[in-house]
Amino acid sequence: MRIVKFEVFRDDEAGVWWASSTTDAGIVTEADTIEALRERLKLLVPDFLETEEELRIDMEVHVSDIVQAA
């Protein structure tokens, strides 16, 4: 089984989640929600890699918040 890893970030200004592969695949994509991004990757990755082998897509999500002290 081949593992394709992604770092996932939220772009609040653009209002999208985006993913970039951290392996040699070179895949970058975005979607409005993280759920939609997961589904997009499930379709995109096998097609991009032109493979029929079983793939595992790992997503490392980076989220941060800025809060004011009380």
mmCIF file of the N, C-alpha and C atoms, coordinates in Angstrom:
data_MODEL
# 
_entry.id   MODEL 
# 
loop_
_atom_site.group_PDB 
_atom_site.id 
_atom_site.type_symbol 
_atom_site.label_atom_id 
_atom_site.label_alt_id 
_atom_site.label_comp_id 
_atom_site.label_asym_id 
_atom_site.label_entity_id 
_atom_site.label_seq_id 
_atom_site.pdbx_PDB_ins_code 
_atom_site.Cartn_x 
_atom_site.Cartn_y 
_atom_site.Cartn_z 
_atom_site.occupancy 
_atom_site.B_iso_or_equiv 
_atom_site.pdbx_formal_charge 
_atom_site.auth_seq_id 
_atom_site.auth_comp_id 
_atom_site.auth_asym_id 
_atom_site.auth_atom_id 
_atom_site.pdbx_PDB_model_num 
ATOM 1   N N  . MET A 1 1  ? 0.847   -1.175 0.000   1.00 0.00 ? 1  MET A N  1 
ATOM 2   C CA . MET A 1 1  ? 0.000   0.000  0.000   1.00 0.00 ? 1  MET A CA 1 
ATOM 3   C C  . MET A 1 1  ? 0.893   1.239  0.000   1.00 0.00 ? 1  MET A C  1 
ATOM 4   N N  . ARG A 1 2  ? 0.608   2.146  -0.880  1.00 0.00 ? 2  ARG A N  1 
ATOM 5   C CA . ARG A 1 2  ? 1.352   3.407  -0.956  1.00 0.00 ? 2  ARG A CA 1 
ATOM 6   C C  . ARG A 1 2  ? 0.670   4.451  -0.072  1.00 0.00 ? 2  ARG A C  1 
ATOM 7   N N  . ILE A 1 3  ? 1.466   5.201  0.661   1.00 0.00 ? 3  ILE A N  1 
ATOM 8   C CA . ILE A 1 3  ? 0.950   6.256  1.533   1.00 0.00 ? 3  ILE A CA 1 
ATOM 9   C C  . ILE A 1 3  ? 1.304   7.608  0.918   1.00 0.00 ? 3  ILE A C  1 
ATOM 10  N N  . VAL A 1 4  ? 0.294   8.457  0.779   1.00 0.00 ? 4  VAL A N  1 
ATOM 11  C CA . VAL A 1 4  ? 0.489   9.812  0.270   1.00 0.00 ? 4  VAL A CA 1 
ATOM 12  C C  . VAL A 1 4  ? 0.093   10.756 1.394   1.00 0.00 ? 4  VAL A C  1 
ATOM 13  N N  . LYS A 1 5  ? 1.063   11.566 1.843   1.00 0.00 ? 5  LYS A N  1 
ATOM 14  C CA . LYS A 1 5  ? 0.840   12.450 2.983   1.00 0.00 ? 5  LYS A CA 1 
ATOM 15  C C  . LYS A 1 5  ? 0.606   13.888 2.533   1.00 0.00 ? 5  LYS A C  1 
ATOM 16  N N  . PHE A 1 6  ? -0.292  14.550 3.262   1.00 0.00 ? 6  PHE A N  1 
ATOM 17  C CA . PHE A 1 6  ? -0.631  15.945 2.973   1.00 0.00 ? 6  PHE A CA 1 
ATOM 18  C C  . PHE A 1 6  ? -0.594  16.780 4.241   1.00 0.00 ? 6  PHE A C  1 
ATOM 19  N N  . GLU A 1 7  ? -0.167  18.026 4.094   1.00 0.00 ? 7  GLU A N  1 
ATOM 20  C CA . GLU A 1 7  ? -0.358  19.030 5.120   1.00 0.00 ? 7  GLU A CA 1 
ATOM 21  C C  . GLU A 1 7  ? -1.574  19.835 4.693   1.00 0.00 ? 7  GLU A C  1 
ATOM 22  N N  . VAL A 1 8  ? -2.462  20.109 5.641   1.00 0.00 ? 8  VAL A N  1 
ATOM 23  C CA . VAL A 1 8  ? -3.715  20.810 5.341   1.00 0.00 ? 8  VAL A CA 1 
ATOM 24  C C  . VAL A 1 8  ? -3.785  22.079 6.180   1.00 0.00 ? 8  VAL A C  1 
ATOM 25  N N  . PHE A 1 9  ? -4.172  23.166 5.525   1.00 0.00 ? 9  PHE A N  1 
ATOM 26  C CA . PHE A 1 9  ? -4.249  24.465 6.169   1.00 0.00 ? 9  PHE A CA 1 
ATOM 27  C C  . PHE A 1 9  ? -5.578  25.138 5.824   1.00 0.00 ? 9  PHE A C  1 
ATOM 28  N N  . ARG A 1 10 ? -5.980  26.059 6.668   1.00 0.00 ? 10 ARG A N  1 
ATOM 29  C CA . ARG A 1 10 ? -7.165  26.877 6.427   1.00 0.00 ? 10 ARG A CA 1 
ATOM 30  C C  . ARG A 1 10 ? -6.704  28.259 5.989   1.00 0.00 ? 10 ARG A C  1 
ATOM 31  N N  . ASP A 1 11 ? -7.215  28.737 4.864   1.00 0.00 ? 11 ASP A N  1 
ATOM 32  C CA . ASP A 1 11 ? -6.962  30.099 4.404   1.00 0.00 ? 11 ASP A CA 1 
ATOM 33  C C  . ASP A 1 11 ? -8.225  30.898 4.691   1.00 0.00 ? 11 ASP A C  1 
ATOM 34  N N  . ASP A 1 12 ? -8.256  31.566 5.843   1.00 0.00 ? 12 ASP A N  1 
ATOM 35  C CA . ASP A 1 12 ? -9.449  32.310 6.249   1.00 0.00 ? 12 ASP A CA 1 
ATOM 36  C C  . ASP A 1 12 ? -9.774  33.447 5.288   1.00 0.00 ? 12 ASP A C  1 
ATOM 37  N N  . GLU A 1 13 ? -8.752  34.064 4.745   1.00 0.00 ? 13 GLU A N  1 
ATOM 38  C CA . GLU A 1 13 ? -8.966  35.177 3.824   1.00 0.00 ? 13 GLU A CA 1 
ATOM 39  C C  . GLU A 1 13 ? -9.694  34.719 2.556   1.00 0.00 ? 13 GLU A C  1 
ATOM 40  N N  . ALA A 1 14 ? -9.283  33.582 2.019   1.00 0.00 ? 14 ALA A N  1 
ATOM 41  C CA . ALA A 1 14 ? -9.915  33.041 0.811   1.00 0.00 ? 14 ALA A CA 1 
ATOM 42  C C  . ALA A 1 14 ? -11.131 32.177 1.143   1.00 0.00 ? 14 ALA A C  1 
ATOM 43  N N  . GLY A 1 15 ? -11.260 31.767 2.404   1.00 0.00 ? 15 GLY A N  1 
ATOM 44  C CA . GLY A 1 15 ? -12.401 30.949 2.813   1.00 0.00 ? 15 GLY A CA 1 
ATOM 45  C C  . GLY A 1 15 ? -12.324 29.511 2.339   1.00 0.00 ? 15 GLY A C  1 
ATOM 46  N N  . VAL A 1 16 ? -11.102 28.978 2.224   1.00 0.00 ? 16 VAL A N  1 
ATOM 47  C CA . VAL A 1 16 ? -10.937 27.596 1.757   1.00 0.00 ? 16 VAL A CA 1 
ATOM 48  C C  . VAL A 1 16 ? -9.931  26.836 2.618   1.00 0.00 ? 16 VAL A C  1 
ATOM 49  N N  . TRP A 1 17 ? -10.022 25.518 2.539   1.00 0.00 ? 17 TRP A N  1 
ATOM 50  C CA . TRP A 1 17 ? -9.014  24.616 3.075   1.00 0.00 ? 17 TRP A CA 1 
ATOM 51  C C  . TRP A 1 17 ? -8.142  24.209 1.902   1.00 0.00 ? 17 TRP A C  1 
ATOM 52  N N  . TRP A 1 18 ? -6.822  24.102 2.120   1.00 0.00 ? 18 TRP A N  1 
ATOM 53  C CA . TRP A 1 18 ? -5.953  23.667 1.030   1.00 0.00 ? 18 TRP A CA 1 
ATOM 54  C C  . TRP A 1 18 ? -4.966  22.630 1.537   1.00 0.00 ? 18 TRP A C  1 
ATOM 55  N N  . ALA A 1 19 ? -4.600  21.747 0.626   1.00 0.00 ? 19 ALA A N  1 
ATOM 56  C CA . ALA A 1 19 ? -3.716  20.637 0.956   1.00 0.00 ? 19 ALA A CA 1 
ATOM 57  C C  . ALA A 1 19 ? -2.551  20.598 -0.021  1.00 0.00 ? 19 ALA A C  1 
ATOM 58  N N  . SER A 1 20 ? -1.391  20.261 0.530   1.00 0.00 ? 20 SER A N  1 
ATOM 59  C CA . SER A 1 20 ? -0.188  20.119 -0.272  1.00 0.00 ? 20 SER A CA 1 
ATOM 60  C C  . SER A 1 20 ? 0.495   18.815 0.122   1.00 0.00 ? 20 SER A C  1 
ATOM 61  N N  . SER A 1 21 ? 0.826   18.002 -0.868  1.00 0.00 ? 21 SER A N  1 
ATOM 62  C CA . SER A 1 21 ? 1.462   16.722 -0.549  1.00 0.00 ? 21 SER A CA 1 
ATOM 63  C C  . SER A 1 21 ? 2.869   16.953 -0.023  1.00 0.00 ? 21 SER A C  1 
ATOM 64  N N  . THR A 1 22 ? 3.231   16.167 0.970   1.00 0.00 ? 22 THR A N  1 
ATOM 65  C CA . THR A 1 22 ? 4.571   16.265 1.549   1.00 0.00 ? 22 THR A CA 1 
ATOM 66  C C  . THR A 1 22 ? 5.470   15.152 1.009   1.00 0.00 ? 22 THR A C  1 
ATOM 67  N N  . THR A 1 23 ? 4.911   14.315 0.172   1.00 0.00 ? 23 THR A N  1 
ATOM 68  C CA . THR A 1 23 ? 5.692   13.268 -0.470  1.00 0.00 ? 23 THR A CA 1 
ATOM 69  C C  . THR A 1 23 ? 6.047   13.736 -1.876  1.00 0.00 ? 23 THR A C  1 
ATOM 70  N N  . ASP A 1 24 ? 6.565   12.868 -2.664  1.00 0.00 ? 24 ASP A N  1 
ATOM 71  C CA . ASP A 1 24 ? 7.025   13.232 -4.006  1.00 0.00 ? 24 ASP A CA 1 
ATOM 72  C C  . ASP A 1 24 ? 5.899   13.452 -5.016  1.00 0.00 ? 24 ASP A C  1 
ATOM 73  N N  . ALA A 1 25 ? 4.665   13.361 -4.594  1.00 0.00 ? 25 ALA A N  1 
ATOM 74  C CA . ALA A 1 25 ? 3.534   13.433 -5.522  1.00 0.00 ? 25 ALA A CA 1 
ATOM 75  C C  . ALA A 1 25 ? 3.357   14.820 -6.145  1.00 0.00 ? 25 ALA A C  1 
ATOM 76  N N  . GLY A 1 26 ? 3.623   15.903 -5.386  1.00 0.00 ? 26 GLY A N  1 
ATOM 77  C CA . GLY A 1 26 ? 3.493   17.256 -5.918  1.00 0.00 ? 26 GLY A CA 1 
ATOM 78  C C  . GLY A 1 26 ? 2.063   17.719 -6.110  1.00 0.00 ? 26 GLY A C  1 
ATOM 79  N N  . ILE A 1 27 ? 1.138   17.205 -5.326  1.00 0.00 ? 27 ILE A N  1 
ATOM 80  C CA . ILE A 1 27 ? -0.276  17.543 -5.463  1.00 0.00 ? 27 ILE A CA 1 
ATOM 81  C C  . ILE A 1 27 ? -0.617  18.700 -4.536  1.00 0.00 ? 27 ILE A C  1 
ATOM 82  N N  . VAL A 1 28 ? -1.342  19.707 -5.071  1.00 0.00 ? 28 VAL A N  1 
ATOM 83  C CA . VAL A 1 28 ? -1.873  20.822 -4.289  1.00 0.00 ? 28 VAL A CA 1 
ATOM 84  C C  . VAL A 1 28 ? -3.299  21.032 -4.749  1.00 0.00 ? 28 VAL A C  1 
ATOM 85  N N  . THR A 1 29 ? -4.230  21.146 -3.787  1.00 0.00 ? 29 THR A N  1 
ATOM 86  C CA . THR A 1 29 ? -5.633  21.373 -4.148  1.00 0.00 ? 29 THR A CA 1 
ATOM 87  C C  . THR A 1 29 ? -6.336  22.072 -3.004  1.00 0.00 ? 29 THR A C  1 
ATOM 88  N N  . GLU A 1 30 ? -7.567  22.518 -3.243  1.00 0.00 ? 30 GLU A N  1 
ATOM 89  C CA . GLU A 1 30 ? -8.340  23.213 -2.218  1.00 0.00 ? 30 GLU A CA 1 
ATOM 90  C C  . GLU A 1 30 ? -9.811  22.876 -2.337  1.00 0.00 ? 30 GLU A C  1 
ATOM 91  N N  . ALA A 1 31 ? -10.548 23.191 -1.255  1.00 0.00 ? 31 ALA A N  1 
ATOM 92  C CA . ALA A 1 31 ? -11.997 22.996 -1.238  1.00 0.00 ? 31 ALA A CA 1 
ATOM 93  C C  . ALA A 1 31 ? -12.592 23.892 -0.154  1.00 0.00 ? 31 ALA A C  1 
ATOM 94  N N  . ASP A 1 32 ? -13.899 24.089 -0.224  1.00 0.00 ? 32 ASP A N  1 
ATOM 95  C CA . ASP A 1 32 ? -14.575 24.984 0.723   1.00 0.00 ? 32 ASP A CA 1 
ATOM 96  C C  . ASP A 1 32 ? -14.610 24.451 2.147   1.00 0.00 ? 32 ASP A C  1 
ATOM 97  N N  . THR A 1 33 ? -14.713 23.127 2.304   1.00 0.00 ? 33 THR A N  1 
ATOM 98  C CA . THR A 1 33 ? -14.761 22.517 3.630   1.00 0.00 ? 33 THR A CA 1 
ATOM 99  C C  . THR A 1 33 ? -13.720 21.409 3.718   1.00 0.00 ? 33 THR A C  1 
ATOM 100 N N  . ILE A 1 34 ? -13.372 21.030 4.930   1.00 0.00 ? 34 ILE A N  1 
ATOM 101 C CA . ILE A 1 34 ? -12.392 19.962 5.084   1.00 0.00 ? 34 ILE A CA 1 
ATOM 102 C C  . ILE A 1 34 ? -12.969 18.629 4.600   1.00 0.00 ? 34 ILE A C  1 
ATOM 103 N N  . GLU A 1 35 ? -14.274 18.440 4.778   1.00 0.00 ? 35 GLU A N  1 
ATOM 104 C CA . GLU A 1 35 ? -14.917 17.227 4.289   1.00 0.00 ? 35 GLU A CA 1 
ATOM 105 C C  . GLU A 1 35 ? -14.845 17.147 2.766   1.00 0.00 ? 35 GLU A C  1 
ATOM 106 N N  . ALA A 1 36 ? -15.113 18.280 2.119   1.00 0.00 ? 36 ALA A N  1 
ATOM 107 C CA . ALA A 1 36 ? -15.033 18.332 0.659   1.00 0.00 ? 36 ALA A CA 1 
ATOM 108 C C  . ALA A 1 36 ? -13.597 18.118 0.188   1.00 0.00 ? 36 ALA A C  1 
ATOM 109 N N  . LEU A 1 37 ? -12.637 18.608 0.957   1.00 0.00 ? 37 LEU A N  1 
ATOM 110 C CA . LEU A 1 37 ? -11.229 18.418 0.609   1.00 0.00 ? 37 LEU A CA 1 
ATOM 111 C C  . LEU A 1 37 ? -10.855 16.940 0.686   1.00 0.00 ? 37 LEU A C  1 
ATOM 112 N N  . ARG A 1 38 ? -11.323 16.248 1.699   1.00 0.00 ? 38 ARG A N  1 
ATOM 113 C CA . ARG A 1 38 ? -11.058 14.800 1.823   1.00 0.00 ? 38 ARG A CA 1 
ATOM 114 C C  . ARG A 1 38 ? -11.620 14.051 0.615   1.00 0.00 ? 38 ARG A C  1 
ATOM 115 N N  . GLU A 1 39 ? -12.837 14.364 0.240   1.00 0.00 ? 39 GLU A N  1 
ATOM 116 C CA . GLU A 1 39 ? -13.465 13.687 -0.901  1.00 0.00 ? 39 GLU A CA 1 
ATOM 117 C C  . GLU A 1 39 ? -12.724 14.015 -2.195  1.00 0.00 ? 39 GLU A C  1 
ATOM 118 N N  . ARG A 1 40 ? -12.310 15.259 -2.329  1.00 0.00 ? 40 ARG A N  1 
ATOM 119 C CA . ARG A 1 40 ? -11.571 15.668 -3.521  1.00 0.00 ? 40 ARG A CA 1 
ATOM 120 C C  . ARG A 1 40 ? -10.262 14.896 -3.645  1.00 0.00 ? 40 ARG A C  1 
ATOM 121 N N  . LEU A 1 41 ? -9.545  14.746 -2.517  1.00 0.00 ? 41 LEU A N  1 
ATOM 122 C CA . LEU A 1 41 ? -8.284  14.011 -2.533  1.00 0.00 ? 41 LEU A CA 1 
ATOM 123 C C  . LEU A 1 41 ? -8.493  12.540 -2.894  1.00 0.00 ? 41 LEU A C  1 
ATOM 124 N N  . LYS A 1 42 ? -9.584  11.950 -2.425  1.00 0.00 ? 42 LYS A N  1 
ATOM 125 C CA . LYS A 1 42 ? -9.883  10.546 -2.746  1.00 0.00 ? 42 LYS A CA 1 
ATOM 126 C C  . LYS A 1 42 ? -10.028 10.330 -4.251  1.00 0.00 ? 42 LYS A C  1 
ATOM 127 N N  . LEU A 1 43 ? -10.530 11.326 -4.952  1.00 0.00 ? 43 LEU A N  1 
ATOM 128 C CA . LEU A 1 43 ? -10.690 11.230 -6.401  1.00 0.00 ? 43 LEU A CA 1 
ATOM 129 C C  . LEU A 1 43 ? -9.429  11.667 -7.142  1.00 0.00 ? 43 LEU A C  1 
ATOM 130 N N  . LEU A 1 44 ? -8.808  12.716 -6.652  1.00 0.00 ? 44 LEU A N  1 
ATOM 131 C CA . LEU A 1 44 ? -7.675  13.331 -7.332  1.00 0.00 ? 44 LEU A CA 1 
ATOM 132 C C  . LEU A 1 44 ? -6.391  12.498 -7.271  1.00 0.00 ? 44 LEU A C  1 
ATOM 133 N N  . VAL A 1 45 ? -6.073  11.975 -6.098  1.00 0.00 ? 45 VAL A N  1 
ATOM 134 C CA . VAL A 1 45 ? -4.779  11.311 -5.902  1.00 0.00 ? 45 VAL A CA 1 
ATOM 135 C C  . VAL A 1 45 ? -4.584  10.098 -6.806  1.00 0.00 ? 45 VAL A C  1 
ATOM 136 N N  . PRO A 1 46 ? -5.520  9.129  -6.848  1.00 0.00 ? 46 PRO A N  1 
ATOM 137 C CA . PRO A 1 46 ? -5.292  7.980  -7.735  1.00 0.00 ? 46 PRO A CA 1 
ATOM 138 C C  . PRO A 1 46 ? -5.179  8.387  -9.203  1.00 0.00 ? 46 PRO A C  1 
ATOM 139 N N  . ASP A 1 47 ? -5.986  9.368  -9.611  1.00 0.00 ? 47 ASP A N  1 
ATOM 140 C CA . ASP A 1 47 ? -5.941  9.828  -10.990 1.00 0.00 ? 47 ASP A CA 1 
ATOM 141 C C  . ASP A 1 47 ? -4.613  10.524 -11.296 1.00 0.00 ? 47 ASP A C  1 
ATOM 142 N N  . PHE A 1 48 ? -4.167  11.388 -10.381 1.00 0.00 ? 48 PHE A N  1 
ATOM 143 C CA . PHE A 1 48 ? -2.915  12.119 -10.563 1.00 0.00 ? 48 PHE A CA 1 
ATOM 144 C C  . PHE A 1 48 ? -1.719  11.161 -10.630 1.00 0.00 ? 48 PHE A C  1 
ATOM 145 N N  . LEU A 1 49 ? -1.727  10.154 -9.773  1.00 0.00 ? 49 LEU A N  1 
ATOM 146 C CA . LEU A 1 49 ? -0.620  9.193  -9.733  1.00 0.00 ? 49 LEU A CA 1 
ATOM 147 C C  . LEU A 1 49 ? -0.736  8.118  -10.803 1.00 0.00 ? 49 LEU A C  1 
ATOM 148 N N  . GLU A 1 50 ? -1.862  8.120  -11.512 1.00 0.00 ? 50 GLU A N  1 
ATOM 149 C CA . GLU A 1 50 ? -2.111  7.147  -12.576 1.00 0.00 ? 50 GLU A CA 1 
ATOM 150 C C  . GLU A 1 50 ? -1.852  5.722  -12.092 1.00 0.00 ? 50 GLU A C  1 
ATOM 151 N N  . THR A 1 51 ? -2.519  5.381  -10.979 1.00 0.00 ? 51 THR A N  1 
ATOM 152 C CA . THR A 1 51 ? -2.328  4.061  -10.397 1.00 0.00 ? 51 THR A CA 1 
ATOM 153 C C  . THR A 1 51 ? -3.659  3.435  -10.023 1.00 0.00 ? 51 THR A C  1 
ATOM 154 N N  . GLU A 1 52 ? -3.661  2.130  -9.988  1.00 0.00 ? 52 GLU A N  1 
ATOM 155 C CA . GLU A 1 52 ? -4.832  1.398  -9.514  1.00 0.00 ? 52 GLU A CA 1 
ATOM 156 C C  . GLU A 1 52 ? -4.521  0.689  -8.204  1.00 0.00 ? 52 GLU A C  1 
ATOM 157 N N  . GLU A 1 53 ? -3.286  0.896  -7.683  1.00 0.00 ? 53 GLU A N  1 
ATOM 158 C CA . GLU A 1 53 ? -2.922  0.273  -6.416  1.00 0.00 ? 53 GLU A CA 1 
ATOM 159 C C  . GLU A 1 53 ? -3.662  0.951  -5.268  1.00 0.00 ? 53 GLU A C  1 
ATOM 160 N N  . GLU A 1 54 ? -3.776  0.233  -4.169  1.00 0.00 ? 54 GLU A N  1 
ATOM 161 C CA . GLU A 1 54 ? -4.428  0.781  -2.994  1.00 0.00 ? 54 GLU A CA 1 
ATOM 162 C C  . GLU A 1 54 ? -3.562  1.892  -2.399  1.00 0.00 ? 54 GLU A C  1 
ATOM 163 N N  . LEU A 1 55 ? -4.210  3.011  -2.073  1.00 0.00 ? 55 LEU A N  1 
ATOM 164 C CA . LEU A 1 55 ? -3.509  4.165  -1.526  1.00 0.00 ? 55 LEU A CA 1 
ATOM 165 C C  . LEU A 1 55 ? -4.085  4.519  -0.165  1.00 0.00 ? 55 LEU A C  1 
ATOM 166 N N  . ARG A 1 56 ? -3.237  5.040  0.709   1.00 0.00 ? 56 ARG A N  1 
ATOM 167 C CA . ARG A 1 56 ? -3.709  5.607  1.963   1.00 0.00 ? 56 ARG A CA 1 
ATOM 168 C C  . ARG A 1 56 ? -3.357  7.085  1.936   1.00 0.00 ? 56 ARG A C  1 
ATOM 169 N N  . ILE A 1 57 ? -4.356  7.919  2.176   1.00 0.00 ? 57 ILE A N  1 
ATOM 170 C CA . ILE A 1 57 ? -4.149  9.361  2.185   1.00 0.00 ? 57 ILE A CA 1 
ATOM 171 C C  . ILE A 1 57 ? -4.138  9.818  3.641   1.00 0.00 ? 57 ILE A C  1 
ATOM 172 N N  . ASP A 1 58 ? -2.987  10.313 4.082   1.00 0.00 ? 58 ASP A N  1 
ATOM 173 C CA . ASP A 1 58 ? -2.837  10.844 5.436   1.00 0.00 ? 58 ASP A CA 1 
ATOM 174 C C  . ASP A 1 58 ? -2.860  12.362 5.377   1.00 0.00 ? 58 ASP A C  1 
ATOM 175 N N  . MET A 1 59 ? -3.656  12.974 6.264   1.00 0.00 ? 59 MET A N  1 
ATOM 176 C CA . MET A 1 59 ? -3.761  14.420 6.306   1.00 0.00 ? 59 MET A CA 1 
ATOM 177 C C  . MET A 1 59 ? -3.346  14.926 7.683   1.00 0.00 ? 59 MET A C  1 
ATOM 178 N N  . GLU A 1 60 ? -2.361  15.804 7.709   1.00 0.00 ? 60 GLU A N  1 
ATOM 179 C CA . GLU A 1 60 ? -1.960  16.470 8.946   1.00 0.00 ? 60 GLU A CA 1 
ATOM 180 C C  . GLU A 1 60 ? -2.541  17.873 8.887   1.00 0.00 ? 60 GLU A C  1 
ATOM 181 N N  . VAL A 1 61 ? -3.525  18.140 9.745   1.00 0.00 ? 61 VAL A N  1 
ATOM 182 C CA . VAL A 1 61 ? -4.262  19.400 9.695   1.00 0.00 ? 61 VAL A CA 1 
ATOM 183 C C  . VAL A 1 61 ? -3.628  20.417 10.638  1.00 0.00 ? 61 VAL A C  1 
ATOM 184 N N  . HIS A 1 62 ? -3.370  21.617 10.105  1.00 0.00 ? 62 HIS A N  1 
ATOM 185 C CA . HIS A 1 62 ? -2.809  22.719 10.880  1.00 0.00 ? 62 HIS A CA 1 
ATOM 186 C C  . HIS A 1 62 ? -3.883  23.783 11.064  1.00 0.00 ? 62 HIS A C  1 
ATOM 187 N N  . VAL A 1 63 ? -4.279  24.007 12.312  1.00 0.00 ? 63 VAL A N  1 
ATOM 188 C CA . VAL A 1 63 ? -5.306  24.991 12.622  1.00 0.00 ? 63 VAL A CA 1 
ATOM 189 C C  . VAL A 1 63 ? -4.807  25.831 13.788  1.00 0.00 ? 63 VAL A C  1 
ATOM 190 N N  . SER A 1 64 ? -5.039  27.118 13.719  1.00 0.00 ? 64 SER A N  1 
ATOM 191 C CA . SER A 1 64 ? -4.667  27.991 14.840  1.00 0.00 ? 64 SER A CA 1 
ATOM 192 C C  . SER A 1 64 ? -5.736  29.046 15.044  1.00 0.00 ? 64 SER A C  1 
ATOM 193 N N  . ASP A 1 65 ? -5.823  29.530 16.255  1.00 0.00 ? 65 ASP A N  1 
ATOM 194 C CA . ASP A 1 65 ? -6.758  30.584 16.612  1.00 0.00 ? 65 ASP A CA 1 
ATOM 195 C C  . ASP A 1 65 ? -6.025  31.684 17.367  1.00 0.00 ? 65 ASP A C  1 
ATOM 196 N N  . ILE A 1 66 ? -6.455  32.900 17.174  1.00 0.00 ? 66 ILE A N  1 
ATOM 197 C CA . ILE A 1 66 ? -5.936  34.023 17.945  1.00 0.00 ? 66 ILE A CA 1 
ATOM 198 C C  . ILE A 1 66 ? -7.042  34.433 18.910  1.00 0.00 ? 66 ILE A C  1 
ATOM 199 N N  . VAL A 1 67 ? -6.712  34.471 20.183  1.00 0.00 ? 67 VAL A N  1 
ATOM 200 C CA . VAL A 1 67 ? -7.709  34.823 21.204  1.00 0.00 ? 67 VAL A CA 1 
ATOM 201 C C  . VAL A 1 67 ? -7.181  35.968 22.067  1.00 0.00 ? 67 VAL A C  1 
ATOM 202 N N  . GLN A 1 68 ? -8.084  36.744 22.581  1.00 0.00 ? 68 GLN A N  1 
ATOM 203 C CA . GLN A 1 68 ? -7.731  37.843 23.469  1.00 0.00 ? 68 GLN A CA 1 
ATOM 204 C C  . GLN A 1 68 ? -7.787  37.364 24.927  1.00 0.00 ? 68 GLN A C  1 
ATOM 205 N N  . ALA A 1 69 ? -6.825  37.785 25.716  1.00 0.00 ? 69 ALA A N  1 
ATOM 206 C CA . ALA A 1 69 ? -6.846  37.450 27.143  1.00 0.00 ? 69 ALA A CA 1 
ATOM 207 C C  . ALA A 1 69 ? -7.998  38.180 27.801  1.00 0.00 ? 69 ALA A C  1 
ATOM 208 N N  . ALA A 1 70 ? -8.597  37.544 28.808  1.00 0.00 ? 70 ALA A N  1 
ATOM 209 C CA . ALA A 1 70 ? -9.755  38.136 29.497  1.00 0.00 ? 70 ALA A CA 1 
ATOM 210 C C  . ALA A 1 70 ? -9.355  39.238 30.438  1.00 0.00 ? 70 ALA A C  1 
# 
